Each structure stands twice: as C-alpha cells, then as structure tokens.
Amino acid sequence: MSDRRPLKAGLFGIGLEAYWPQFDGLEARLRGYVHVVASKLERPGVEVVNLGLVDTPEKAVDAGHLFRQADVDIIFLYITTYALSSTVLPVVRRAKVPVIILNLQPAGAIDYASFNALGNRTAMTGEWLAHCAACPVPEIANVFTRAGIRFHQVTGVLNDDPFVDNEIEEWIEAARVAHVMSHNRLGVMGRYYNGMLDIYSDLTAQSTAFGTHIEVVEIDELARLRRDVGEAEVAACLDRIRTEFDVQPDCDPDELARAARTAVALRKLVDAKRLGSLAYYYESVSGHEYEDVITSVIVGCSMLTAEGIPVAGEYEIKNAQAMKIMDSFGAGGSFTEYYAMDFEADVVLMGHDGPGHTKIAEGRTKIRPLEVYHGKVGSGVSVEMSVKNGPVTLLSVVECAGKVKLLCAEGQSVPGPILEIGNTNSRYQFPIGARAFVENWNAEGPAHHCAVGVGHIGSSIEKLGKLLEVEFVRIC
C-alpha cells in the first residue's frame, strides 16, 4: 500500500552576507526570489522544507543539520547571486540526498538601457548582483565534482519559463516516485515459471536499487482467505465486475463467481500484508484447491492493478517494479510483451495473457471465457483490452550481473485489428520503425516482459534513474 509519509523537498537559496550592507534592498529582493521558488515546489503530497537564504559557512553547517533532521528526500539549491561554495558544501554533504541546482535569473535579459541609466555605480552593481545567478555555478559544480557529489541542473528564468516549470515538475515527480518505490511492499507469491530464465530476479538487487521491501507470501494464506469469503461478498464483487468490465455473454456464471470469490480474497491478502504490488505464479496439481485458486485470479489481479496495486504474472518481479513505477507516475502500467510484428503496417503487436490495467484501456475491458490458459494450467475467464490510442511509454527494469537499469521507449498506440483471444493486445508504432525498435530494444538485454503506460514520460523516468543512480537507456 502507499506510504503515508509525504515527500520532503528541501530548499535553500544562497547569497553572500558581505553584500547586504553594501547594496540596499538586495537581501530582501533575493529572499523574495526564494519564496517564488518555494511556491513552485509546493503541491499536495509534498512538504517543502524551506531554509530561506544561507549566506555564511556557519549557517550552511546549521542548514545541513536541519535538512538531515527533517529527513528530506531531495534538495533544491537555488542560486540567487554570487555566493561562496563554502556556503553550499556543508549543507549537501551532511544531508546526503540528491541535489538539483536551480540556476534561475529573475528576467530573460537585463534591461541594459535602464541599467546603464541608473547613474550610480553602487546601485548598478546591486542590480547586476540580482541577476548573476549563473556566476557561482561553475565553482559549485567544481566542488561537488571533487567531493564526489552528484548534482543536476535546471537553467533558465525564475518566472514565466515553461521549460523551467516543466523541469521542476519532472524532478519533483521523479523524487515522488523514488519515494513511493522506497516505501513500497512488493509481495511475491508462488514460484517462477519453470525454465523462463530471463525473468529470474535478484531480490537483493531490487531492494538495493529501489529500496523496495519484498514480502514472500504464501498461496496457502490466499486459499484460506478464499475459503472464508461469504456469499454476500461474492455477490457485491460480481456487481462491481459487471460495472467495471464488459462481461461477454458466453461467460459461465459459475466461472464469474469463482473469479469474484478469488478477487475478494486477493484484496484481503493485499490489505493484510500491506502490499503495494504483487508478482505471482503457481500451477499446483490437477484437482487441488490451489489450482482452483490460481486459475481464477486474472480478474481480481486486473482490479488490483487498476487500483494502483500492479500485479505481474509469471512471477516477473522486475516487471512488477516497472509497472509500479509507471503507475506511480500516473501513466498506468500494464503487463506486456511482443506478440508479433506487422511489417506491412510497421507496427509491433504487444500484449499478454493475465491481468491488464483497465484504467488505460481503449474502451471497456472485456471478460472472455478461455477453454485453456496457453502454457499454463486450467481454464476460466480472462480479460481482453487494448491500451488507449495515443502516446505510450514502455519501461523494462533490466538486471545484468547484479546491476539494475531502466530501459524505455516512447511510441504510439494506434488503432487497427487485434487478435481477439481473450488477452491484452495493442498495436504500437515507434518513430524509428518496428524493425529498429525490436533490434535496439533486444540489444539492451531485457527480459521479454515490460510495462506499458500512457503518455510520453521518458524524461521523467530518466530523472528517476538519475536520482536512484541507476543506468537509464532510451531507445526512442
């Protein structure tokens, strides 16, 4: 489940105390700029820890302690004018969180005519100092580099600069998603699909990269919860299923009831274990209770996925992580893989059996009966959907030699014929073409599953990678 702790964004501006008695009004003016930046950071779910203007090394030491005590997740360093690097290093070194340098001047250009008409050299210097945010950035970058401190930059104008506002938005969103991932509890239930070597995961690497807690849960507990589900709960879930899905007329009512009973139990399991995502796979043996459970989970898992608790089949832990990232960005995050390529239309057909993210579906998601779950045990009902037509982003969490990287591509979900086989299924076009996309994607060594979400959010995912110090690769 989502953590109740807000994202804490630290903010401090820097200046030089020696200027204040020399230039009337400069300090107050720069403090006002810091408040403007604070307003850009403020939003629901984000607590801004604003330390104002730090203008001496002594205040910098105090600021470092204050940020650490406040447990900030990210620091925005706003450069108001020239300032000593000694007013910066103690803050960032002690806080030990990612830092974004905001190199923002108050106007797109100095009004040279008005400036030169001031007539008073002191007043002119004070005006210049109010515009020289760029001046100390090389000094600070040099010190950070020598200190081994990673930093990121946003350069532009304080007000009415769409680029700056978008960059700040993406950094905040990336920090928020990193916060979600570090407080997420990922449940793993069952076992790997036998022989599918690419999906085997290093759980320690996942916890290290994202901070995710991985909770091993037993199918025994899901079965017990399912035995205790009452008929009224099943009926209420059936009503919800008929509201949220397009149930096809050839669905067996008993199969729908079986799926509803399991959906109720899944919700109870997720609540009991406080899970924010889940990866599962199981087979059991013919006629066993656990086989009855595992062959009836698809609808319930789709419902959980739509509620922000993404569920990945085939015990694909890496893809449960990718789906959670996509969903946390507000893009959805549906389990998918290559189906086939349509060279005539230059599209890649992608989808998967099992759960789908119904909130990013084109139209209502259908529930269809399947006489066989291909490559798996049993039969029952499944979901069929296409991702909304329009921009999409694919994300794969890739493991290689104990390292984790983020692989993404941006494309378009396009209309056209799909395979009506009771699975998720979409047609995707990519700016580099289907052939180049497939070859370039494969060359990065991902598992054959990935997550798809709506919108183009590659830039935000790239920032997430930078905050996590995880490699990021964008194919297109």
Secondary structure, 3 states (H helix, E strand, C coil): CCCCCCEEEEEEEECCHHHCCCCCCHHHHHHHHHHHHHHHHCECCEEEEEEEEECCHHHHHHHHHHHHHHCCCEEEEEECCCCCHHHCHHHHHHHCCCEEEEEEECCCCCCHHHHHCCCCHHHHHHHHHCCCCCCCHHHHHHHHHHHCCCEEEEEEECCCCHHHHHHHHHHHHHHHHHHHHHCCEEEEEECCCCCCHHHCCCHHHHHHHHCCEEEEECHHHHHHHHHCCCHHHHHHHHHHHHHHCEECCCCCHHHHHHHHHHHHHHHHHHHHHCCCEEEEECCCCCCCHHHHHHCCCHHHHHHHHHCCCCEECCCCHHHHHHHHHHHHCCCCCEEEEEEEEECCCCEEEEEECCCCCHHHECCCCEEEEECCCCCCCCCEEEEEECECCEEEEEEEEEEECCEEEEEEEEEEEECCCCCCCCCEEEEEECCCCHHHHHHHHHHCCCCCEEEEEECCCHHHHHHHHHHHCCEEEECC
